[in-house]
């Protein structure tokens, strides 16, 4: 597959502090590539270097196979959609969409034809004469995308474009964006701190932390096979448990590490990287990976089981959860509430059993960095 964006050892510093560190990656033509990370991790700095607003201190950026060193932003085959859209309120929809074409000196008849065709493709037919302030939030979003795509850029860069929308419209626009990208086949590079947006929209996601990429992969790889504690803590909800490895069995296909947490709870998980006994470790287990039962005999016999007391019930429809405390150590677990209705009458204070497959939990050597603590808090 041809490559539309390639960075080679790109770096940028501010006042001697690295904002982007030695980044090398590629984005395939026609793909939806997201850069996901918390505020201050370097996402926007990287985006501004790609578009040409900032010059890298080191490394090279290529777009469409051509080096961008010394190429001005308005000469690069890229366009941007910002969080606040930056539409011109004094112009009509048609004038907004055709603005870049007019700057290029195209004849009015050609501009009108291309604007009409573009508005048709973004589901805004015949709206050329509408004022921007007459449009809904979703319609304004489509106008901003149309204005960028009408110029036929190699790359469309989107910087937190859904951040200013309300929740319901944001969910709707995820579907719209994914469909638009598939319809146009333009390469999208999407910047976000919202893991849901990145997972839903993307072919591949780069998780960024402190100026570097922790992991690049498909949404499924990041969710089910995190390669670092930061990725495990930042992507999706997780129960995070710190402790010390007491036994490591790496002899078979299903390697397992046994760990004991600070309060004295013994658990088993899949080791990520070479772990050794008596090493400080951190285990992560997702709420939906934990099975819940009123009778321990209902749980899989080959999975270690525990008992706990229901502390809180968090109702959110399909995403409802139970917070419970393990009976002996009082360790807190968040468990996804099964949607079968078997636990519809679950009560606060009730004692239940729970277990999880050790292969559905991951365990890393503990590092205890501030970045990982921030990922866990997110």
C-alpha positions in Angstrom: 0.0 0.0 0.0 1.4 3.5 -0.9 2.4 5.7 2.0 0.9 9.2 2.3 2.7 10.3 5.4 6.1 9.3 6.8 8.1 10.8 9.6 11.7 9.9 10.2 13.2 10.5 13.7 11.2 13.8 14.1 11.8 15.7 17.3 10.8 19.1 18.7 11.9 20.9 21.9 10.6 23.9 23.8 13.0 25.7 26.1 15.2 22.6 26.1 12.3 20.3 27.0 11.3 17.7 24.5 7.8 17.9 23.2 8.2 15.2 20.5 10.9 12.6 20.7 12.5 10.8 17.8 9.2 9.8 16.1 9.2 7.5 13.1 6.0 6.2 11.7 4.0 5.8 8.4 0.4 6.3 7.4 -0.9 4.3 4.5 -2.9 5.9 1.7 -6.7 5.9 2.2 -6.5 5.0 5.9 -7.9 6.5 9.0 -5.0 7.0 11.4 -5.6 8.4 14.9 -3.1 9.8 17.4 -4.5 9.3 20.9 -3.1 10.7 24.1 -3.7 12.9 27.1 -3.3 16.7 27.1 0.3 17.8 26.9 1.6 14.6 25.4 2.8 16.3 22.1 -0.1 15.5 19.8 -0.8 19.1 18.7 2.9 19.8 18.3 3.3 16.8 16.0 0.2 17.9 14.0 1.6 21.5 13.6 4.9 20.1 12.3 3.0 17.9 9.7 1.0 20.9 8.4 4.1 23.2 8.5 3.2 25.6 11.2 6.2 24.4 13.2 9.6 23.3 12.0 11.1 20.1 13.4 14.4 20.4 15.3 15.4 17.0 14.0 14.2 14.5 11.4 12.2 14.7 8.2 8.5 14.6 7.2 7.4 13.3 3.8 3.9 13.7 2.4 3.0 11.8 -0.7 6.6 10.7 -1.0 7.9 14.2 -1.1 10.1 15.8 1.7 8.4 18.8 3.3 11.5 20.5 4.6 11.3 24.2 3.6 7.8 23.8 2.1 5.3 26.5 3.4 2.0 25.4 4.9 0.0 26.7 2.0 2.1 24.7 -0.4 1.7 21.4 1.3 -1.0 18.9 0.1 -2.8 19.0 3.4 -5.8 20.6 4.9 -7.1 20.9 8.5 -10.4 20.7 10.4 -10.2 22.4 13.8 -12.2 21.8 16.9 -13.9 25.2 16.5 -14.2 24.7 12.7 -13.0 28.3 11.9 -15.9 28.9 9.4 -16.4 32.4 8.1 -19.7 33.6 9.7 -20.2 36.5 7.2 -20.0 34.0 4.2 -22.7 31.7 3.0 -22.2 27.9 3.1 -21.2 27.9 -0.6 -18.7 30.7 -0.1 -17.2 28.9 2.8 -16.8 25.6 0.9 -15.4 27.4 -2.2 -13.1 29.8 -0.3 -9.9 27.8 -1.0 -10.9 27.3 -4.7 -11.4 31.0 -5.1 -7.9 31.7 -3.5 -6.5 29.4 -6.2 -8.1 31.6 -8.8 -10.5 29.1 -10.3 -13.3 30.5 -12.5 -16.6 31.1 -10.7 -18.5 28.6 -12.8 -16.0 25.8 -11.9 -16.1 26.8 -8.2 -20.0 26.7 -8.2 -20.0 23.3 -9.9 -17.4 21.7 -7.5 -19.1 23.3 -4.4 -22.5 21.9 -5.4 -21.0 18.4 -6.0 -19.2 18.5 -2.7 -22.3 19.6 -0.7 -24.2 16.7 -2.3 -21.5 14.3 -1.1 -21.6 15.5 2.5 -25.5 15.4 2.6 -26.0 19.1 2.3 -27.5 19.4 -1.2 -28.8 22.8 -2.3 -27.6 24.6 0.8 -25.1 26.9 -0.9 -27.0 30.1 0.0 -27.7 29.3 3.6 -25.9 31.3 6.3 -23.6 29.4 8.6 -25.5 30.6 11.7 -28.6 28.9 10.3 -27.0 25.5 10.5 -27.0 22.9 13.2 -23.7 21.8 14.9 -23.6 18.7 12.8 -24.2 20.6 9.5 -21.5 23.1 10.4 -19.1 20.2 11.0 -19.9 18.8 7.5 -19.4 22.3 5.9 -15.9 22.4 7.5 -15.0 19.0 6.2 -16.4 19.8 2.8 -14.3 23.0 2.7 -11.2 20.9 3.3 -12.0 18.0 1.0 -13.0 20.1 -2.0 -9.3 21.0 -2.3 -8.5 17.3 -2.7 -5.7 17.2 -0.2 -3.4 14.2 0.2 -3.9 14.4 3.9 -6.8 15.7 6.0 -5.7 16.6 9.5 -8.4 16.8 12.1 -7.6 18.3 15.5 -10.2 17.3 18.1 -13.0 18.1 15.7 -15.8 16.7 17.8 -14.7 18.3 21.1 -17.1 21.2 21.0 -20.2 19.0 20.3 -22.7 17.7 22.8 -22.6 13.9 23.5 -25.5 12.8 21.3 -24.2 14.8 18.3 -20.7 13.6 18.9 -21.8 10.0 18.7 -23.7 10.7 15.5 -20.7 12.5 14.0 -18.4 9.6 14.6 -20.5 7.5 12.2 -20.6 10.4 9.7 -16.9 10.9 9.8 -16.1 7.2 9.3 -18.5 7.1 6.4 -17.1 10.2 4.8 -13.6 9.0 5.0 -14.6 5.7 3.5 -16.6 7.4 0.7 -13.8 9.9 -0.2 -10.8 7.5 0.3 -8.8 10.5 1.6 -6.1 9.8 4.2 -7.3 11.1 7.6 -4.9 11.9 10.5 -7.1 12.4 13.6 -5.9 14.0 16.8 -7.9 13.2 20.0 -7.7 12.5 23.7 -11.0 10.6 23.5 -10.3 6.9 23.4 -13.8 6.1 22.2 -13.4 8.3 19.1 -10.0 6.7 18.3 -11.3 3.1 18.7 -14.5 3.6 16.8 -13.1 5.6 13.8 -9.6 4.3 13.2 -7.9 1.7 11.1 -4.8 2.2 13.2 -4.1 4.2 16.4 -0.9 5.5 17.9 -1.1 6.0 21.6 1.1 9.0 22.5 2.7 9.7 25.9 5.3 12.3 26.9 6.3 12.9 23.3 6.7 9.3 22.1 4.4 6.6 20.7 3.9 3.9 23.3 2.2 1.5 20.8 0.8 1.7 17.3 -1.8 -0.9 16.2 -5.4 -1.6 15.3 -8.0 -0.7 17.9 -8.4 -4.4 18.7 -4.6 -4.8 19.3 -4.5 -1.8 21.7 -7.6 -2.9 23.6 -6.8 -6.6 24.0 -3.0 -6.7 23.6 -1.6 -3.6 25.3 2.2 -3.6 25.2 2.9 -1.1 28.0 1.3 -0.2 31.4 0.4 3.2 30.0 -1.6 1.8 27.1 -3.3 -0.7 29.4 -4.3 2.1 31.7 -5.2 4.7 29.1 -7.2 2.6 26.6 -10.5 1.5 28.0 -11.6 1.0 31.6 -9.4 -1.3 33.7 -9.0 -2.6 37.2 -5.3 -1.8 38.1 -3.7 -3.8 40.8 -0.2 -3.3 42.1 1.8 -6.1 43.8 4.7 -8.5 43.7 5.2 -11.5 41.5 5.4 -14.7 43.6 5.6 -17.2 40.8 6.1 -17.1 37.0 5.2 -20.0 34.8 6.4 -19.3 31.2 6.8 -22.9 30.2 3.6 -23.3 28.1 1.6 -21.4 25.5 -0.6 -19.8 28.2 2.1 -18.3 30.4 0.9 -17.1 33.8 2.3 -15.0 36.6 1.0 -15.3 40.1 1.1 -12.0 42.0 0.1 -10.9 45.5 -1.2 -7.3 45.9 -0.2 -5.0 48.8 -3.3 -5.9 50.8 -2.5 -9.6 50.3 -4.9 -10.7 47.5 -3.4 -13.4 45.2 -4.2 -13.2 41.5 -3.1 -14.7 38.2 -2.5 -12.9 34.9 -0.7 -13.1 31.6 2.9 -11.8 31.8 3.9 -9.1 29.4 7.6 -9.2 28.9 10.1 -11.2 31.0 9.0 -11.1 34.6 10.7 -12.8 37.6 9.6 -13.8 41.1 9.7 -11.1 43.7 9.5 -8.4 41.1 7.2 -5.4 41.6 4.4 -5.7 39.1 1.1 -4.2 38.0 -1.8 -6.2 36.7 -4.8 -4.9 34.6 -8.1 -6.7 34.2 -11.0 -5.2 32.3 -14.5 -5.0 34.0 -16.1 -7.1 31.2 -13.5 -9.9 31.6 -14.7 -10.6 35.1 -17.5 -13.1 35.6 -20.1 -12.6 38.4 -22.2 -15.2 40.2 -24.3 -15.6 43.3 -23.1 -19.2 43.6 -19.3 -19.8 43.3 -20.2 -23.2 41.7 -21.5 -21.3 38.6 -18.0 -19.9 37.9 -15.5 -21.8 35.7 -13.7 -24.3 37.8 -10.3 -23.6 36.3 -10.3 -19.9 37.2 -9.4 -18.8 40.7 -12.5 -17.3 42.3 -13.0 -14.7 45.0 -15.9 -13.3 47.0 -16.8 -9.7 47.5 -19.5 -7.3 48.8 -21.4 -5.0 46.5 -20.5 -1.5 47.4 -22.2 0.5 44.6 -24.4 -0.1 41.5 -23.7 2.2 38.5 -26.6 2.1 36.1 -25.8 3.3 32.6 -27.8 1.0 30.4 -25.5 -1.3 28.4 -22.5 0.0 30.3 -23.8 -0.6 33.8 -21.3 -1.8 36.4 -20.9 -3.1 39.9 -18.3 -1.8 42.4 -17.5 -4.4 45.0 -14.9 -5.0 47.7 -13.1 -8.3 47.9 -14.2 -9.9 51.2 -10.8 -10.5 52.8 -8.5 -7.6 51.6 -11.2 -5.0 50.8 -9.6 -4.6 47.3 -12.0 -2.7 45.0 -13.1 -4.2 41.7 -15.2 -2.7 38.9 -17.2 -5.4 37.1 -19.4 -4.9 34.1 -23.0 -5.9 34.9 -24.2 -8.7 32.7 -27.1 -7.5 30.5 -29.1 -10.8 30.8 -31.2 -9.5 33.7 -29.9 -12.2 36.1 -28.5 -9.5 38.4 -31.3 -6.9 38.0 -32.2 -7.3 41.7 -28.6 -7.1 42.9 -28.5 -5.2 46.2 -25.8 -3.0 47.9 -24.3 -5.1 50.6 -24.9 -8.4 49.0 -22.0 -10.9 48.8 -21.3 -12.4 45.4 -18.5 -14.5 43.8 -16.3 -13.4 40.9 -13.5 -14.7 38.8 -11.6 -14.1 35.6 -9.6 -16.0 33.1 -5.8 -15.2 33.8 -5.3 -15.0 30.0 -7.7 -12.1 30.0 -5.6 -10.1 32.4 -2.2 -8.6 31.7 0.7 -8.1 34.0 3.7 -5.7 33.6 6.9 -4.9 35.5 6.0 -1.9 37.7 7.5 1.4 36.8 5.3 3.8 38.8 5.9 6.8 36.5 3.8 9.9 36.7 2.6 9.4 33.1 1.2 6.0 34.0 -0.5 7.4 37.1 -2.1 10.0 34.9 -3.2 7.3 32.4 -4.8 5.4 35.2 -6.6 8.5 36.4 -7.9 9.1 32.9 
